[in-house]
Amino acid sequence: MDANRHHIARYGVTAEDCLQAMSDPIETTEQPEHDEPRWKTTGFVAGRQLEVVWTLRGDRYRVVTAWWKQIKTMKNPPPKFKDEAEEAAWLYDHHDEIDDEWIPVRDENGKPLTPAQIRKRELKKQPAR
């Protein structure tokens, strides 16, 4: 996993925290209207809710950003971003305001898909090498 360690450390999150939240999610959602597929997984780590925004790069997970769940209010619409770091910082600051853009990703029984299940599904979509 590429955990974007320097970025998430600014928010008090470690790669290990992300792995723990992603291994037993309480919710996984997808943001379909993006230049690459993005998912947000929410899980508990030491009694706190952690939200992890991630994508797949090849067969590896790439953590875009992660934050401890907090309540915020939206004051500004999303700007144009010059790079992934700027976008990740904005997502952290405004994550609760944009939750409506995310679509729940669940199995046929209504249970949230794990990142491993999503990875397996997405790898099946890729052409064989």
KEMIDO-744685 format. One record per residue: z, x, y negated of N, C-alpha, C, O in turn. Coordinates in steps of 0.02 Angstrom, whole numbers, plus 50000, padded with zeros to 5 digits. Example, Ala and Ser with C-alpha at 12.3 -4.5 7.8 and 13.67 -1.06 7.14 Angstrom:
% residues 2
+-------+-------+-------+-------+-------+-------+-------+-------+-------+-------+-------+-------+
|   n_z |   n_x |   n_y |  ca_z |  ca_x |  ca_y |   c_z |   c_x |   c_y |   o_z |   o_x |   o_y |
+-------+-------+-------+-------+-------+-------+-------+-------+-------+-------+-------+-------+
| 50390 | 50660 | 50284 | 50390 | 50615 | 50225 | 50390 | 50660 | 50165 | 50423 | 50712 | 50166 |
| 50354 | 50642 | 50112 | 50357 | 50684 | 50053 | 50394 | 50645 | 49998 | 50402 | 50670 | 49943 |
+-------+-------+-------+-------+-------+-------+-------+-------+-------+-------+-------+-------+
***
This chain:
% residues 129
+-------+-------+-------+-------+-------+-------+-------+-------+-------+-------+-------+-------+
|   n_z |   n_x |   n_y |  ca_z |  ca_x |  ca_y |   c_z |   c_x |   c_y |   o_z |   o_x |   o_y |
+-------+-------+-------+-------+-------+-------+-------+-------+-------+-------+-------+-------+
| 50000 | 50042 | 50059 | 50000 | 50000 | 50000 | 50000 | 50044 | 49938 | 50038 | 50092 | 49933 |
| 49956 | 50028 | 49892 | 49956 | 50060 | 49827 | 49999 | 50016 | 49782 | 49979 | 49961 | 49763 |
| 50058 | 50041 | 49765 | 50107 | 49998 | 49732 | 50108 | 50001 | 49657 | 50150 | 49969 | 49625 |
| 50062 | 50040 | 49625 | 50062 | 50042 | 49552 | 50133 | 50059 | 49529 | 50160 | 50028 | 49483 |
| 50163 | 50109 | 49562 | 50235 | 50124 | 49556 | 50259 | 50135 | 49484 | 50311 | 50111 | 49464 |
| 50220 | 50172 | 49446 | 50241 | 50187 | 49377 | 50247 | 50123 | 49336 | 50295 | 50113 | 49299 |
| 50197 | 50079 | 49344 | 50197 | 50017 | 49306 | 50256 | 49972 | 49326 | 50293 | 49950 | 49283 |
| 50264 | 49959 | 49391 | 50316 | 49912 | 49411 | 50386 | 49940 | 49399 | 50433 | 49901 | 49391 |
| 50393 | 50005 | 49398 | 50458 | 50035 | 49384 | 50482 | 50017 | 49314 | 50543 | 50013 | 49302 |
| 50436 | 50006 | 49267 | 50454 | 49985 | 49199 | 50492 | 49919 | 49199 | 50529 | 49903 | 49152 |
| 50482 | 49880 | 49252 | 50514 | 49814 | 49256 | 50571 | 49814 | 49308 | 50594 | 49761 | 49328 |
| 50592 | 49873 | 49328 | 50648 | 49878 | 49375 | 50631 | 49858 | 49446 | 50675 | 49837 | 49483 |
| 50567 | 49865 | 49465 | 50543 | 49846 | 49531 | 50519 | 49909 | 49568 | 50488 | 49952 | 49538 |
| 50533 | 49913 | 49632 | 50509 | 49968 | 49673 | 50456 | 49944 | 49723 | 50449 | 49883 | 49734 |
| 50419 | 49990 | 49752 | 50371 | 49972 | 49803 | 50406 | 49939 | 49863 | 50379 | 49893 | 49893 |
| 50465 | 49963 | 49878 | 50503 | 49934 | 49933 | 50522 | 49861 | 49918 | 50521 | 49819 | 49963 |
| 50540 | 49847 | 49855 | 50554 | 49778 | 49835 | 50492 | 49734 | 49848 | 50498 | 49679 | 49874 |
| 50434 | 49759 | 49828 | 50371 | 49721 | 49837 | 50358 | 49708 | 49910 | 50341 | 49652 | 49929 |
| 50366 | 49759 | 49952 | 50355 | 49750 | 50024 | 50402 | 49698 | 50053 | 50382 | 49657 | 50094 |
| 50465 | 49700 | 50032 | 50513 | 49652 | 50057 | 50494 | 49580 | 50037 | 50496 | 49535 | 50078 |
| 50477 | 49571 | 49974 | 50457 | 49504 | 49950 | 50394 | 49479 | 49985 | 50388 | 49420 | 50002 |
| 50347 | 49525 | 49996 | 50283 | 49506 | 50027 | 50290 | 49494 | 50102 | 50248 | 49460 | 50132 |
| 50341 | 49522 | 50134 | 50347 | 49515 | 50207 | 50375 | 49447 | 50227 | 50364 | 49425 | 50283 |
| 50410 | 49413 | 50183 | 50439 | 49348 | 50198 | 50436 | 49303 | 50136 | 50487 | 49289 | 50105 |
| 50374 | 49282 | 50117 | 50367 | 49246 | 50054 | 50393 | 49175 | 50057 | 50393 | 49142 | 50109 |
| 50417 | 49152 | 49998 | 50433 | 49081 | 49991 | 50373 | 49043 | 49962 | 50370 | 48982 | 49966 |
| 50327 | 49080 | 49932 | 50266 | 49050 | 49905 | 50214 | 49105 | 49895 | 50230 | 49160 | 49874 |
| 50152 | 49088 | 49911 | 50095 | 49131 | 49895 | 50042 | 49088 | 49863 | 50024 | 49035 | 49890 |
| 50017 | 49109 | 49805 | 49966 | 49072 | 49770 | 49907 | 49118 | 49755 | 49914 | 49179 | 49756 |
| 49850 | 49087 | 49741 | 49789 | 49125 | 49728 | 49764 | 49109 | 49658 | 49768 | 49051 | 49636 |
| 49737 | 49159 | 49624 | 49706 | 49149 | 49559 | 49631 | 49157 | 49569 | 49606 | 49213 | 49570 |
| 49595 | 49102 | 49578 | 49525 | 49107 | 49597 | 49479 | 49131 | 49542 | 49429 | 49164 | 49556 |
| 49493 | 49115 | 49480 | 49447 | 49132 | 49426 | 49464 | 49200 | 49397 | 49493 | 49204 | 49342 |
| 49447 | 49251 | 49433 | 49461 | 49320 | 49412 | 49404 | 49363 | 49437 | 49367 | 49343 | 49482 |
| 49397 | 49423 | 49409 | 49342 | 49467 | 49430 | 49351 | 49493 | 49501 | 49303 | 49515 | 49531 |
| 49411 | 49490 | 49527 | 49424 | 49505 | 49598 | 49479 | 49458 | 49621 | 49519 | 49436 | 49580 |
| 49481 | 49440 | 49685 | 49533 | 49395 | 49709 | 49603 | 49423 | 49694 | 49616 | 49482 | 49705 |
| 49646 | 49380 | 49670 | 49715 | 49399 | 49655 | 49761 | 49348 | 49686 | 49747 | 49288 | 49687 |
| 49817 | 49372 | 49712 | 49868 | 49329 | 49740 | 49935 | 49344 | 49707 | 49946 | 49400 | 49684 |
| 49978 | 49295 | 49706 | 50046 | 49305 | 49681 | 50093 | 49281 | 49737 | 50090 | 49223 | 49758 |
| 50135 | 49325 | 49759 | 50183 | 49310 | 49812 | 50253 | 49312 | 49782 | 50271 | 49359 | 49747 |
| 50292 | 49260 | 49797 | 50361 | 49257 | 49775 | 50406 | 49261 | 49837 | 50396 | 49226 | 49886 |
| 50455 | 49306 | 49833 | 50502 | 49313 | 49888 | 50569 | 49335 | 49862 | 50576 | 49353 | 49803 |
| 50619 | 49332 | 49904 | 50687 | 49352 | 49885 | 50700 | 49424 | 49905 | 50682 | 49446 | 49960 |
| 50731 | 49461 | 49860 | 50754 | 49529 | 49872 | 50825 | 49533 | 49846 | 50837 | 49524 | 49786 |
| 50872 | 49545 | 49890 | 50943 | 49549 | 49871 | 50965 | 49489 | 49830 | 51002 | 49497 | 49781 |
| 50943 | 49430 | 49849 | 50964 | 49369 | 49816 | 50928 | 49352 | 49751 | 50944 | 49302 | 49720 |
| 50880 | 49393 | 49731 | 50842 | 49380 | 49670 | 50769 | 49365 | 49688 | 50743 | 49393 | 49736 |
| 50738 | 49322 | 49649 | 50667 | 49306 | 49661 | 50623 | 49359 | 49628 | 50631 | 49376 | 49569 |
| 50577 | 49386 | 49668 | 50529 | 49435 | 49644 | 50459 | 49406 | 49650 | 50441 | 49379 | 49703 |
| 50420 | 49411 | 49597 | 50350 | 49389 | 49599 | 50306 | 49452 | 49598 | 50315 | 49496 | 49555 |
| 50259 | 49455 | 49645 | 50215 | 49512 | 49652 | 50143 | 49488 | 49647 | 50121 | 49447 | 49687 |
| 50106 | 49513 | 49597 | 50034 | 49499 | 49592 | 49998 | 49557 | 49625 | 50011 | 49615 | 49609 |
| 49954 | 49540 | 49671 | 49921 | 49592 | 49710 | 49849 | 49573 | 49726 | 49829 | 49515 | 49719 |
| 49811 | 49623 | 49747 | 49742 | 49613 | 49768 | 49731 | 49657 | 49829 | 49776 | 49694 | 49850 |
| 49672 | 49653 | 49858 | 49654 | 49697 | 49913 | 49602 | 49746 | 49888 | 49554 | 49726 | 49855 |
| 49611 | 49808 | 49903 | 49561 | 49860 | 49890 | 49544 | 49889 | 49958 | 49581 | 49929 | 49986 |
| 49486 | 49869 | 49984 | 49469 | 49887 | 50052 | 49517 | 49851 | 50098 | 49522 | 49789 | 50096 |
| 49553 | 49888 | 50140 | 49602 | 49857 | 50185 | 49673 | 49869 | 50162 | 49720 | 49858 | 50201 |
| 49682 | 49893 | 50100 | 49748 | 49908 | 50073 | 49770 | 49857 | 50021 | 49728 | 49831 | 49983 |
| 49834 | 49844 | 50019 | 49862 | 49802 | 49966 | 49867 | 49844 | 49902 | 49885 | 49903 | 49905 |
| 49850 | 49814 | 49845 | 49858 | 49847 | 49781 | 49902 | 49802 | 49738 | 49881 | 49747 | 49719 |
| 49962 | 49824 | 49723 | 50006 | 49786 | 49679 | 49982 | 49795 | 49608 | 49978 | 49852 | 49583 |
| 49965 | 49741 | 49575 | 49943 | 49742 | 49505 | 50004 | 49745 | 49460 | 50008 | 49786 | 49414 |
| 50052 | 49700 | 49473 | 50114 | 49700 | 49435 | 50166 | 49661 | 49475 | 50149 | 49626 | 49523 |
| 50228 | 49667 | 49456 | 50282 | 49631 | 49488 | 50339 | 49623 | 49438 | 50349 | 49665 | 49395 |
| 50375 | 49568 | 49445 | 50430 | 49555 | 49398 | 50483 | 49513 | 49432 | 50469 | 49476 | 49479 |
| 50543 | 49519 | 49408 | 50598 | 49476 | 49430 | 50590 | 49410 | 49393 | 50581 | 49409 | 49332 |
| 50593 | 49354 | 49429 | 50581 | 49288 | 49401 | 50629 | 49273 | 49343 | 50690 | 49280 | 49349 |
| 50599 | 49252 | 49288 | 50636 | 49233 | 49228 | 50603 | 49173 | 49197 | 50547 | 49155 | 49216 |
| 50636 | 49141 | 49150 | 50606 | 49084 | 49114 | 50581 | 49108 | 49047 | 50617 | 49139 | 49009 |
| 50517 | 49094 | 49034 | 50487 | 49113 | 48970 | 50445 | 49054 | 48945 | 50433 | 49006 | 48981 |
| 50424 | 49057 | 48883 | 50380 | 49006 | 48855 | 50318 | 49039 | 48826 | 50321 | 49094 | 48799 |
| 50262 | 49004 | 48832 | 50198 | 49032 | 48809 | 50192 | 49023 | 48734 | 50201 | 48969 | 48707 |
| 50175 | 49078 | 48700 | 50165 | 49077 | 48628 | 50094 | 49093 | 48609 | 50069 | 49072 | 48557 |
| 50060 | 49131 | 48652 | 49991 | 49153 | 48637 | 49947 | 49144 | 48698 | 49969 | 49152 | 48754 |
| 49883 | 49126 | 48687 | 49836 | 49122 | 48743 | 49818 | 49192 | 48767 | 49829 | 49241 | 48731 |
| 49791 | 49198 | 48827 | 49774 | 49265 | 48853 | 49721 | 49299 | 48809 | 49671 | 49268 | 48790 |
| 49731 | 49362 | 48793 | 49681 | 49399 | 48756 | 49630 | 49431 | 48803 | 49637 | 49425 | 48864 |
| 49580 | 49464 | 48776 | 49535 | 49505 | 48817 | 49572 | 49570 | 48830 | 49604 | 49598 | 48786 |
| 49568 | 49594 | 48893 | 49605 | 49655 | 48911 | 49557 | 49714 | 48915 | 49500 | 49707 | 48938 |
| 49580 | 49772 | 48892 | 49538 | 49831 | 48896 | 49544 | 49867 | 48963 | 49499 | 49905 | 48982 |
| 49599 | 49855 | 48999 | 49607 | 49887 | 49065 | 49659 | 49848 | 49106 | 49691 | 49802 | 49081 |
| 49667 | 49869 | 49169 | 49712 | 49835 | 49214 | 49785 | 49841 | 49192 | 49824 | 49795 | 49200 |
| 49803 | 49898 | 49163 | 49872 | 49908 | 49141 | 49890 | 49859 | 49085 | 49945 | 49830 | 49085 |
| 49844 | 49849 | 49038 | 49857 | 49802 | 48984 | 49862 | 49730 | 49012 | 49905 | 49692 | 48990 |
| 49819 | 49713 | 49060 | 49822 | 49647 | 49090 | 49888 | 49637 | 49128 | 49919 | 49585 | 49123 |
| 49908 | 49688 | 49165 | 49970 | 49683 | 49203 | 50030 | 49673 | 49157 | 50075 | 49633 | 49171 |
| 50031 | 49709 | 49101 | 50086 | 49702 | 49053 | 50087 | 49631 | 49024 | 50140 | 49601 | 49017 |
| 50028 | 49604 | 49008 | 50024 | 49537 | 48980 | 50047 | 49486 | 49033 | 50085 | 49440 | 49017 |
| 50025 | 49494 | 49096 | 50046 | 49449 | 49149 | 50122 | 49449 | 49156 | 50152 | 49396 | 49166 |
| 50152 | 49507 | 49152 | 50224 | 49511 | 49158 | 50258 | 49472 | 49102 | 50304 | 49433 | 49114 |
| 50234 | 49481 | 49041 | 50264 | 49448 | 48984 | 50253 | 49372 | 48983 | 50293 | 49336 | 48953 |
| 50200 | 49348 | 49015 | 50181 | 49277 | 49010 | 50175 | 49242 | 49077 | 50144 | 49188 | 49081 |
| 50202 | 49270 | 49130 | 50190 | 49243 | 49197 | 50211 | 49170 | 49206 | 50176 | 49133 | 49239 |
| 50266 | 49149 | 49177 | 50288 | 49080 | 49187 | 50244 | 49031 | 49150 | 50243 | 48971 | 49166 |
| 50207 | 49054 | 49101 | 50164 | 49010 | 49061 | 50098 | 48996 | 49095 | 50064 | 48948 | 49078 |
| 50079 | 49038 | 49143 | 50013 | 49031 | 49173 | 50016 | 49010 | 49245 | 49966 | 49014 | 49281 |
| 50074 | 48988 | 49269 | 50080 | 48969 | 49339 | 50032 | 48914 | 49359 | 50012 | 48911 | 49417 |
| 50011 | 48871 | 49313 | 49965 | 48817 | 49330 | 49896 | 48844 | 49351 | 49858 | 48807 | 49382 |
| 49879 | 48906 | 49335 | 49815 | 48934 | 49354 | 49814 | 48956 | 49427 | 49761 | 48971 | 49454 |
| 49871 | 48959 | 49459 | 49877 | 48984 | 49527 | 49877 | 48926 | 49576 | 49908 | 48875 | 49564 |
| 49841 | 48935 | 49631 | 49833 | 48883 | 49682 | 49872 | 48904 | 49745 | 49862 | 48960 | 49769 |
| 49915 | 48861 | 49771 | 49953 | 48879 | 49831 | 49906 | 48896 | 49890 | 49855 | 48863 | 49900 |
| 49925 | 48947 | 49928 | 49887 | 48968 | 49987 | 49932 | 48955 | 50047 | 49983 | 48989 | 50056 |
| 49912 | 48907 | 50088 | 49954 | 48886 | 50144 | 49914 | 48880 | 50208 | 49852 | 48874 | 50206 |
| 49949 | 48881 | 50264 | 49915 | 48871 | 50328 | 49909 | 48796 | 50342 | 49928 | 48755 | 50300 |
| 49883 | 48779 | 50400 | 49871 | 48708 | 50417 | 49936 | 48668 | 50422 | 49933 | 48607 | 50420 |
| 49993 | 48701 | 50429 | 50058 | 48667 | 50432 | 50093 | 48665 | 50365 | 50149 | 48640 | 50360 |
| 50061 | 48690 | 50312 | 50090 | 48689 | 50246 | 50136 | 48747 | 50231 | 50168 | 48748 | 50178 |
| 50140 | 48795 | 50276 | 50183 | 48854 | 50266 | 50145 | 48906 | 50225 | 50085 | 48917 | 50237 |
| 50178 | 48938 | 50176 | 50143 | 48989 | 50136 | 50115 | 49045 | 50180 | 50149 | 49068 | 50226 |
| 50054 | 49065 | 50166 | 50025 | 49122 | 50202 | 50059 | 49186 | 50179 | 50077 | 49193 | 50120 |
| 50067 | 49232 | 50224 | 50094 | 49298 | 50207 | 50036 | 49341 | 50182 | 49978 | 49327 | 50198 |
| 50050 | 49394 | 50144 | 49997 | 49441 | 50125 | 49959 | 49468 | 50186 | 49899 | 49479 | 50182 |
| 49994 | 49480 | 50242 | 49960 | 49505 | 50302 | 49909 | 49454 | 50328 | 49855 | 49474 | 50349 |
| 49926 | 49390 | 50326 | 49879 | 49339 | 50347 | 49819 | 49335 | 50300 | 49762 | 49326 | 50322 |
| 49832 | 49340 | 50236 | 49777 | 49339 | 50187 | 49732 | 49400 | 50196 | 49671 | 49394 | 50194 |
| 49762 | 49458 | 50206 | 49724 | 49520 | 50217 | 49678 | 49511 | 50277 | 49618 | 49528 | 50274 |
| 49704 | 49485 | 50332 | 49665 | 49475 | 50392 | 49606 | 49428 | 50378 | 49550 | 49440 | 50400 |
| 49620 | 49374 | 50342 | 49568 | 49325 | 50325 | 49513 | 49356 | 50282 | 49454 | 49346 | 50293 |
| 49535 | 49395 | 50231 | 49487 | 49426 | 50185 | 49446 | 49480 | 50220 | 49386 | 49487 | 50205 |
| 49476 | 49518 | 50265 | 49439 | 49569 | 50300 | 49385 | 49539 | 50345 | 49333 | 49569 | 50356 |
| 49398 | 49479 | 50372 | 49348 | 49444 | 50412 | 49287 | 49426 | 50370 | 49232 | 49422 | 50396 |
| 49297 | 49415 | 50306 | 49242 | 49396 | 50262 | 49195 | 49454 | 50246 | 49137 | 49444 | 50229 |
| 49222 | 49516 | 50252 | 49182 | 49575 | 50235 | 49130 | 49588 | 50288 | 49143 | 49578 | 50348 |
| 49070 | 49611 | 50268 | 49019 | 49627 | 50317 | 49042 | 49685 | 50362 | 49078 | 49730 | 50341 |
| 49020 | 49683 | 50425 | 49037 | 49736 | 50472 | 49004 | 49801 | 50452 | 48948 | 49801 | 50426 |
| 49039 | 49856 | 50465 | 49012 | 49922 | 50447 | 48984 | 49957 | 50506 | 48959 | 50013 | 50501 |
+-------+-------+-------+-------+-------+-------+-------+-------+-------+-------+-------+-------+
***
